């Protein structure tokens, strides 16, 4: 079994009110020097069998049609190498 990670983030040109709220709160909490925060989503998918090109293509289709709103969000798909190495 392998783990594939899909990270979904708002496109850079889209306003991120949650990220802005976190960024504004950081100095009050004693965290200086952070100039920008963007908030996103992370999905971890456990995949039965090998993660080959066909499996990654299916997961990209899943991300594009279900996990991300591609009008306002970008996504990346990657195999979690740390999880693979721990086996």
HELIX and SHEET records of a PDB file:
HELIX    1   1 UNK A   17  UNK A   26  1                                  10    
HELIX    2   2 UNK A   27  UNK A   29  5                                   3    
HELIX    3   3 UNK A   53  UNK A   62  1                                  10    
HELIX    4   4 UNK A   63  UNK A   67  3                                   5    
HELIX    5   5 UNK A   81  UNK A   86  1                                   6    
SHEET    1   A 3 UNK A  40  UNK A  47  0                                        
SHEET    2   A 3 UNK A   2  UNK A  10 -1                                        
SHEET    3   A 3 UNK A  73  UNK A  79 -1                                        
END                                                                             
